[in-house]
Amino acid sequence: MFQYFKPSKRLGAALLSFLLGGFVLNFIMQAASLNMDFGSVFAWISQYCWLYISGSLFFFFILLVFAAVIPNMYSGALIAFLVCSILALANYKKLGTTGEPLFPWDLMQIKNAKEMSKITKGMISPIAVVAVIVLIAALIYLICKLPKIKVQLPLRLTLVVVSIMMIAGFIQMVGGQHVLATSMKYQSIPWNQKVNYSQNGFVYAFTGNLNQNLMDKPDGYSEEAIAEIAQKYSGLPDTPSGKAPAEQPNIMYLMDEAFFDPTRMPTYTFSQDPLQFIHRVQNTTPSGFMLSPEFGGNTANIEFEALTGLSMYFLKDGSIPYQQRIVKMPSLPSIVSILKEKGYEAKALHPFDDTFYNRNRVYPILGFDQFTSEKDMQNADRFTPNGYISDMFAVQEAVSELKKADKPTFLHLVTMQNHFPFTKGLNGENTITVGGVKQEYKDELETYVHDTKLTDDALAYLSKEIKNIKRPTIVVFWGDHLPALSEGIYTQTGWNDNPRLKHETKLLYMANFDIGKQSVGTLSPAFIGPTVFQLSGQNMPPYYRLLEKVKSEIPGLNKQVLIGSSGVISGLNPEQQELVNDYRMVEYDLLEGKQYSVNLLFNS
């Protein structure tokens, strides 16, 4: 029996190399979280040495379990090392692009690897690609040259069991914030994930996020508390600002990928106005700005706010509700379900992969009857074979759906044309010259500006076509977030120091009936739904009256900047805090609680 567990020099050398590899891997992971500043990594190790040591041991057991499972022990460990190094690179690039680290739920996008490779094309430099190829070649060389270690099955099984137990124990220790973890200076910081990763290290922060709830339970949460809130807001007057049309109007959401008004950026000059239509009509119809909860990415979070009226403001930093929570729910009230109670048909249209952000599973939960995605658009127009489906084609599809509808329809369109990368020629030759921009960014910025002109053309087409739709129709257009342009483009304008400007995108309401022309100011996407109801003369359920009340006091509810009725505010007064507390309570009830609100706040 004991002969199977007899130690050997080769096995000892392998285990020692795996241990060293764990320390090296943890160093690489932390360097990725600290912008590859090795000095900062050494400073972190000196301050949090036990987090570094224990995290390195975690990676040791990761390498060991791979080594024990794959016949050639060195092959397994090297494969694991490569996979973890790729995660470090993904963390580094995501931090550099969106300002957020890599989260466990980001790995759910692996199933969309083909689409992700298209989206991220251009984000990884040729040098990085060459470095990865060299690394893979070196690993293959090492696998061929390193000695083959013969390990009997009983010993392999023992190594696997011990490794899995240690990995599971580590996850339990971190997730439960065990005294052992806190004694090593681990402190979960879910409200600021960038600090969470830089302070605790990648392995602790990533592991701590594995079982992270979207939000913590508010003090006083109960069925009685929700009933009191429902009674308070049910009693508010329901006074639409617009006159209701003769029949229920179609409502169309047009959330445009990475769209904002580039002419707002100082320093730069343009050979022509890229947004001629928008600038011409913005004072003749309700318009303003949408205050995005994101920058450079996470489109699903803006969509989440706009469809549900729930706010990212209350959720833990880095949350993606579609992937973390909603996909597991049987249903969730939204503008979709509210309108369906009024007799509407609900359709979603997205010219990209239907599984991205789990939309194919989330949309039915929100109440959509139909989802048309890229796979249903076989003859879709693209400016180039490698480009995304154009905004013009997507809008034409939406108009076609509205024209053939025989009942009031809610149509939600999420476009893709303006998605990163901003590769010159991807959407045809650039038509606008930008002055004042550094030469290294000129092609990138001119490509993006050209893309916004194409969107402006599509919006002009839509404005004309809705006039030919017999049923009253109202359209809400907004950009989901600012584009992931090179940081130098924003730095040159001074926008990096202005959180409001880095989160404001264009918001425009259009209709084929009179909805007025008043400015809507700057709104969080959660308040788009109630505004549509007001402008189109629709009765609002108590939930929308709550949102309308919050909007009247804090129209811009964002973690980076708060906007009150007269501009940016530094904090909340007691009345505003009470409103926010009520809002938070309802949001917790719907996402994490017992959903008492469903029967109390969603009946008109």
ChimeraX attribute file (.defattr): number of C-alpha atoms within 10 A of each C-alpha:
attribute: neighborCount
match mode: 1-to-1
recipient: residues
	/A:1	6
	/A:2	8
	/A:3	8
	/A:4	12
	/A:5	14
	/A:6	11
	/A:7	12
	/A:8	12
	/A:9	8
	/A:10	13
	/A:11	16
	/A:12	11
	/A:13	11
	/A:14	20
	/A:15	19
	/A:16	13
	/A:17	15
	/A:18	25
	/A:19	20
	/A:20	15
	/A:21	20
	/A:22	25
	/A:23	20
	/A:24	15
	/A:25	22
	/A:26	26
	/A:27	20
	/A:28	20
	/A:29	25
	/A:30	29
	/A:31	24
	/A:32	29
	/A:33	29
	/A:34	21
	/A:35	16
	/A:36	14
	/A:37	12
	/A:38	15
	/A:39	11
	/A:40	15
	/A:41	22
	/A:42	15
	/A:43	11
	/A:44	20
	/A:45	18
	/A:46	11
	/A:47	13
	/A:48	17
	/A:49	15
	/A:50	16
	/A:51	23
	/A:52	24
	/A:53	15
	/A:54	19
	/A:55	22
	/A:56	22
	/A:57	22
	/A:58	25
	/A:59	25
	/A:60	27
	/A:61	24
	/A:62	23
	/A:63	28
	/A:64	27
	/A:65	25
	/A:66	23
	/A:67	25
	/A:68	24
	/A:69	16
	/A:70	14
	/A:71	16
	/A:72	18
	/A:73	27
	/A:74	27
	/A:75	21
	/A:76	21
	/A:77	27
	/A:78	21
	/A:79	19
	/A:80	19
	/A:81	23
	/A:82	17
	/A:83	12
	/A:84	19
	/A:85	18
	/A:86	14
	/A:87	16
	/A:88	23
	/A:89	21
	/A:90	16
	/A:91	22
	/A:92	23
	/A:93	21
	/A:94	19
	/A:95	18
	/A:96	18
	/A:97	19
	/A:98	15
	/A:99	15
	/A:100	22
	/A:101	27
	/A:102	24
	/A:103	19
	/A:104	15
	/A:105	18
	/A:106	13
	/A:107	11
	/A:108	15
	/A:109	16
	/A:110	11
	/A:111	11
	/A:112	15
	/A:113	11
	/A:114	11
	/A:115	15
	/A:116	13
	/A:117	11
	/A:118	14
	/A:119	14
	/A:120	13
	/A:121	14
	/A:122	13
	/A:123	17
	/A:124	12
	/A:125	10
	/A:126	10
	/A:127	9
	/A:128	12
	/A:129	11
	/A:130	11
	/A:131	12
	/A:132	16
	/A:133	12
	/A:134	12
	/A:135	13
	/A:136	15
	/A:137	12
	/A:138	12
	/A:139	18
	/A:140	14
	/A:141	11
	/A:142	14
	/A:143	19
	/A:144	12
	/A:145	9
	/A:146	13
	/A:147	13
	/A:148	15
	/A:149	14
	/A:150	13
	/A:151	18
	/A:152	12
	/A:153	14
	/A:154	13
	/A:155	17
	/A:156	22
	/A:157	14
	/A:158	14
	/A:159	19
	/A:160	20
	/A:161	14
	/A:162	15
	/A:163	21
	/A:164	16
	/A:165	13
	/A:166	16
	/A:167	19
	/A:168	12
	/A:169	13
	/A:170	20
	/A:171	20
	/A:172	15
	/A:173	18
	/A:174	24
	/A:175	19
	/A:176	12
	/A:177	16
	/A:178	13
	/A:179	12
	/A:180	11
	/A:181	19
	/A:182	14
	/A:183	12
	/A:184	16
	/A:185	16
	/A:186	23
	/A:187	17
	/A:188	21
	/A:189	18
	/A:190	22
	/A:191	16
	/A:192	13
	/A:193	23
	/A:194	20
	/A:195	17
	/A:196	24
	/A:197	25
	/A:198	20
	/A:199	24
	/A:200	24
	/A:201	27
	/A:202	27
	/A:203	21
	/A:204	26
	/A:205	28
	/A:206	20
	/A:207	18
	/A:208	25
	/A:209	21
	/A:210	15
	/A:211	13
	/A:212	15
	/A:213	17
	/A:214	21
	/A:215	19
	/A:216	12
	/A:217	14
	/A:218	14
	/A:219	8
	/A:220	10
	/A:221	14
	/A:222	14
	/A:223	14
	/A:224	11
	/A:225	15
	/A:226	21
	/A:227	15
	/A:228	13
	/A:229	21
	/A:230	23
	/A:231	14
	/A:232	14
	/A:233	20
	/A:234	22
	/A:235	10
	/A:236	12
	/A:237	10
	/A:238	18
	/A:239	12
	/A:240	18
	/A:241	16
	/A:242	17
	/A:243	15
	/A:244	20
	/A:245	16
	/A:246	8
	/A:247	9
	/A:248	19
	/A:249	24
	/A:250	22
	/A:251	25
	/A:252	26
	/A:253	24
	/A:254	24
	/A:255	24
	/A:256	25
	/A:257	24
	/A:258	26
	/A:259	25
	/A:260	25
	/A:261	18
	/A:262	19
	/A:263	14
	/A:264	10
	/A:265	15
	/A:266	13
	/A:267	12
	/A:268	17
	/A:269	15
	/A:270	15
	/A:271	10
	/A:272	12
	/A:273	14
	/A:274	23
	/A:275	22
	/A:276	13
	/A:277	18
	/A:278	20
	/A:279	13
	/A:280	9
	/A:281	16
	/A:282	19
	/A:283	14
	/A:284	14
	/A:285	18
	/A:286	21
	/A:287	24
	/A:288	21
	/A:289	24
	/A:290	30
	/A:291	32
	/A:292	30
	/A:293	25
	/A:294	24
	/A:295	21
	/A:296	21
	/A:297	22
	/A:298	17
	/A:299	22
	/A:300	20
	/A:301	23
	/A:302	25
	/A:303	19
	/A:304	21
	/A:305	23
	/A:306	23
	/A:307	22
	/A:308	21
	/A:309	23
	/A:310	24
	/A:311	22
	/A:312	28
	/A:313	16
	/A:314	21
	/A:315	21
	/A:316	18
	/A:317	19
	/A:318	22
	/A:319	23
	/A:320	23
	/A:321	21
	/A:322	21
	/A:323	20
	/A:324	18
	/A:325	15
	/A:326	20
	/A:327	20
	/A:328	12
	/A:329	13
	/A:330	10
	/A:331	16
	/A:332	18
	/A:333	20
	/A:334	22
	/A:335	22
	/A:336	26
	/A:337	22
	/A:338	18
	/A:339	17
	/A:340	18
	/A:341	13
	/A:342	12
	/A:343	13
	/A:344	20
	/A:345	22
	/A:346	24
	/A:347	22
	/A:348	21
	/A:349	23
	/A:350	23
	/A:351	24
	/A:352	20
	/A:353	18
	/A:354	20
	/A:355	14
	/A:356	18
	/A:357	23
	/A:358	17
	/A:359	20
	/A:360	17
	/A:361	18
	/A:362	23
	/A:363	22
	/A:364	18
	/A:365	20
	/A:366	23
	/A:367	21
	/A:368	20
	/A:369	13
	/A:370	15
	/A:371	19
	/A:372	19
	/A:373	19
	/A:374	16
	/A:375	13
	/A:376	15
	/A:377	16
	/A:378	8
	/A:379	10
	/A:380	15
	/A:381	16
	/A:382	18
	/A:383	15
	/A:384	13
	/A:385	10
	/A:386	10
	/A:387	20
	/A:388	23
	/A:389	25
	/A:390	24
	/A:391	27
	/A:392	22
	/A:393	19
	/A:394	24
	/A:395	22
	/A:396	16
	/A:397	17
	/A:398	23
	/A:399	19
	/A:400	13
	/A:401	14
	/A:402	24
	/A:403	14
	/A:404	9
	/A:405	13
	/A:406	9
	/A:407	14
	/A:408	22
	/A:409	24
	/A:410	25
	/A:411	25
	/A:412	24
	/A:413	23
	/A:414	24
	/A:415	28
	/A:416	20
	/A:417	28
	/A:418	27
	/A:419	21
	/A:420	21
	/A:421	20
	/A:422	23
	/A:423	16
	/A:424	16
	/A:425	14
	/A:426	20
	/A:427	24
	/A:428	15
	/A:429	12
	/A:430	17
	/A:431	15
	/A:432	19
	/A:433	16
	/A:434	18
	/A:435	14
	/A:436	12
	/A:437	18
	/A:438	14
	/A:439	9
	/A:440	11
	/A:441	14
	/A:442	15
	/A:443	19
	/A:444	18
	/A:445	24
	/A:446	23
	/A:447	25
	/A:448	26
	/A:449	28
	/A:450	24
	/A:451	26
	/A:452	23
	/A:453	21
	/A:454	21
	/A:455	26
	/A:456	20
	/A:457	19
	/A:458	19
	/A:459	21
	/A:460	17
	/A:461	16
	/A:462	18
	/A:463	17
	/A:464	11
	/A:465	16
	/A:466	21
	/A:467	14
	/A:468	13
	/A:469	17
	/A:470	11
	/A:471	23
	/A:472	22
	/A:473	24
	/A:474	22
	/A:475	21
	/A:476	21
	/A:477	19
	/A:478	27
	/A:479	27
	/A:480	36
	/A:481	28
	/A:482	23
	/A:483	23
	/A:484	19
	/A:485	18
	/A:486	16
	/A:487	13
	/A:488	14
	/A:489	20
	/A:490	16
	/A:491	11
	/A:492	16
	/A:493	15
	/A:494	14
	/A:495	16
	/A:496	15
	/A:497	11
	/A:498	11
	/A:499	15
	/A:500	20
	/A:501	17
	/A:502	21
	/A:503	23
	/A:504	28
	/A:505	25
	/A:506	22
	/A:507	27
	/A:508	22
	/A:509	25
	/A:510	25
	/A:511	23
	/A:512	19
	/A:513	17
	/A:514	16
	/A:515	23
	/A:516	16
	/A:517	15
	/A:518	13
	/A:519	16
	/A:520	18
	/A:521	18
	/A:522	25
	/A:523	25
	/A:524	28
	/A:525	30
	/A:526	29
	/A:527	25
	/A:528	26
	/A:529	23
	/A:530	25
	/A:531	23
	/A:532	22
	/A:533	20
	/A:534	22
	/A:535	20
	/A:536	26
	/A:537	20
	/A:538	23
	/A:539	16
	/A:540	23
	/A:541	19
	/A:542	25
	/A:543	24
	/A:544	26
	/A:545	23
	/A:546	24
	/A:547	24
	/A:548	23
	/A:549	16
	/A:550	22
	/A:551	23
	/A:552	12
	/A:553	19
	/A:554	26
	/A:555	27
	/A:556	31
	/A:557	27
	/A:558	22
	/A:559	15
	/A:560	14
	/A:561	19
	/A:562	20
	/A:563	23
	/A:564	22
	/A:565	14
	/A:566	10
	/A:567	12
	/A:568	13
	/A:569	14
	/A:570	9
	/A:571	12
	/A:572	15
	/A:573	10
	/A:574	9
	/A:575	10
	/A:576	17
	/A:577	13
	/A:578	13
	/A:579	20
	/A:580	21
	/A:581	15
	/A:582	21
	/A:583	20
	/A:584	20
	/A:585	23
	/A:586	27
	/A:587	22
	/A:588	21
	/A:589	21
	/A:590	18
	/A:591	18
	/A:592	15
	/A:593	16
	/A:594	12
	/A:595	18
	/A:596	18
	/A:597	22
	/A:598	15
	/A:599	10
	/A:600	18
	/A:601	23
	/A:602	20
	/A:603	13
	/A:604	15
